């Protein structure tokens, strides 16, 4: 039988200015996400949708989830394949397409991991492990849009 993991969070809308949602322009899109034992996340909608630009929005968090999941799998795979990573960052980009009815969906995401490995590590193997990390990433496997990878790997 497959093992399951369950995750819980509590989302609380904090944007009621006193009259609730009686008018589209009379409420804030702010909310807090609490997860037991972790710092609270302050969220809002994207500024394009009347959100607070100083708070995380769902679209940012989705892209960050894809990028961080990929990184964590990549680091694991490098570790077990004797590739020593000394630095990693990923200026990831995602595109969301809007529909005429106001709905939208992500149409693509591109991860651009910039990885530094030790000179003794196998750079070709390090490049190939990005493909394996994508296959293993729980979040990427759950998406219904393409996720590209454009890694840059350099040695110290």
C-alpha positions as CSV (number, residue, x, y, z in Angstrom):
1,X,0.0,0.0,0.0
2,X,1.3,3.5,-0.9
3,X,2.3,5.7,2.0
4,X,0.4,9.0,2.3
5,X,1.4,12.3,3.9
6,X,-1.2,14.8,5.0
7,X,-0.6,18.6,5.3
8,X,-2.7,21.1,7.1
9,X,-2.9,24.8,7.1
10,X,-5.3,27.4,8.3
11,X,-6.2,30.3,6.1
12,X,-7.8,33.4,7.7
13,X,-9.1,36.3,5.7
14,X,-8.1,39.6,7.4
15,X,-9.4,42.0,4.8
16,X,-12.8,42.9,6.1
17,X,-12.8,46.7,6.5
18,X,-16.1,46.6,8.4
19,X,-18.7,46.0,5.6
20,X,-17.4,42.6,4.3
21,X,-17.7,42.1,0.6
22,X,-20.6,44.5,0.1
23,X,-18.7,46.1,-2.8
24,X,-15.8,44.8,-4.9
25,X,-13.7,47.8,-4.0
26,X,-14.5,47.9,-0.3
27,X,-12.5,44.9,1.0
28,X,-8.9,44.0,1.2
29,X,-7.5,40.8,-0.3
30,X,-5.3,40.1,2.7
31,X,-5.1,36.8,4.5
32,X,-2.8,34.9,6.9
33,X,-1.7,31.3,6.6
34,X,-0.8,29.5,9.7
35,X,0.8,26.1,9.9
36,X,1.5,24.6,13.4
37,X,5.0,25.3,14.5
38,X,6.0,27.6,11.6
39,X,6.1,31.3,11.0
40,X,2.9,32.8,9.7
41,X,2.7,33.7,6.0
42,X,1.0,37.0,5.1
43,X,-0.8,36.7,1.8
44,X,-2.8,38.8,-0.6
45,X,-3.9,38.7,-4.2
46,X,-1.5,39.9,-6.9
47,X,-1.4,43.7,-7.1
48,X,-3.1,43.3,-10.6
49,X,-6.1,42.0,-8.7
50,X,-6.3,44.7,-6.0
51,X,-3.8,43.0,-3.8
52,X,-1.1,44.2,-1.4
53,X,2.3,44.1,-3.2
54,X,4.1,43.7,0.2
55,X,2.5,40.3,0.8
56,X,2.9,36.9,-0.9
57,X,0.3,36.0,-3.5
58,X,-0.8,32.5,-4.5
59,X,0.9,32.7,-7.9
60,X,4.3,33.6,-6.3
61,X,3.9,30.8,-3.8
62,X,3.1,28.2,-6.5
63,X,6.2,29.1,-8.4
64,X,8.3,29.1,-5.2
65,X,6.9,25.7,-4.4
66,X,7.9,24.3,-7.8
67,X,11.4,25.8,-7.6
68,X,12.1,24.7,-4.0
69,X,10.8,21.2,-4.6
70,X,13.1,20.8,-7.6
71,X,16.0,22.2,-5.6
72,X,15.5,19.8,-2.7
73,X,15.3,16.8,-5.0
74,X,18.3,18.0,-7.0
75,X,20.4,18.4,-3.9
76,X,19.4,14.9,-2.7
77,X,20.2,13.3,-6.0
78,X,23.6,15.1,-6.2
79,X,24.4,13.9,-2.7
80,X,23.8,10.3,-3.5
81,X,25.6,10.6,-6.8
82,X,28.8,12.1,-5.2
83,X,28.3,15.5,-6.7
84,X,29.1,18.2,-4.2
85,X,26.9,21.3,-4.6
86,X,28.3,24.4,-2.9
87,X,25.8,27.0,-4.2
88,X,22.3,27.0,-5.8
89,X,19.9,29.7,-6.7
90,X,17.0,29.7,-9.2
91,X,15.5,32.9,-10.8
92,X,12.4,31.0,-11.8
93,X,9.7,32.4,-14.1
94,X,6.1,31.4,-14.6
95,X,3.4,32.6,-17.0
96,X,-0.3,32.8,-16.3
97,X,-2.8,33.1,-19.1
98,X,-6.0,35.0,-18.5
99,X,-9.3,34.0,-20.1
100,X,-12.1,36.3,-21.3
101,X,-14.3,35.3,-18.3
102,X,-11.7,36.5,-15.8
103,X,-10.4,33.1,-14.9
104,X,-6.8,32.1,-15.6
105,X,-4.3,29.3,-15.3
106,X,-0.6,28.8,-15.4
107,X,0.6,28.0,-18.9
108,X,4.2,27.3,-18.2
109,X,7.0,27.7,-15.7
110,X,10.8,27.7,-16.3
111,X,13.3,27.0,-13.7
112,X,16.7,28.5,-14.2
113,X,18.9,26.8,-11.6
114,X,22.3,28.3,-11.3
115,X,24.5,25.7,-9.6
116,X,28.1,25.6,-8.4
117,X,29.7,22.3,-7.8
118,X,33.2,21.3,-6.7
119,X,35.9,20.8,-9.4
120,X,36.0,17.1,-8.5
121,X,32.3,16.6,-9.3
122,X,31.1,15.3,-12.6
123,X,29.5,18.3,-14.5
124,X,27.7,16.2,-17.1
125,X,26.1,14.1,-14.4
126,X,25.2,17.2,-12.5
127,X,23.4,18.5,-15.6
128,X,21.5,15.2,-16.1
129,X,20.3,15.1,-12.5
130,X,18.0,18.1,-13.2
131,X,15.9,15.8,-15.4
132,X,15.7,13.2,-12.6
133,X,14.8,15.9,-10.1
134,X,11.9,17.0,-12.3
135,X,10.7,13.4,-12.5
136,X,10.8,13.1,-8.7
137,X,9.5,16.5,-7.5
138,X,6.1,16.0,-5.9
139,X,4.9,19.5,-6.8
140,X,6.0,19.4,-10.5
141,X,4.3,16.0,-10.9
142,X,1.1,17.6,-9.7
143,X,1.0,20.4,-12.2
144,X,-0.9,20.3,-15.5
145,X,1.4,22.7,-17.4
146,X,4.9,22.3,-18.7
147,X,7.8,23.0,-16.5
148,X,11.1,23.7,-18.3
149,X,14.6,23.6,-17.0
150,X,17.5,25.8,-18.1
151,X,20.3,24.9,-15.7
152,X,23.7,26.6,-15.5
153,X,26.3,24.6,-13.8
154,X,29.8,25.8,-13.0
155,X,32.7,24.5,-11.0
156,X,34.5,26.3,-8.2
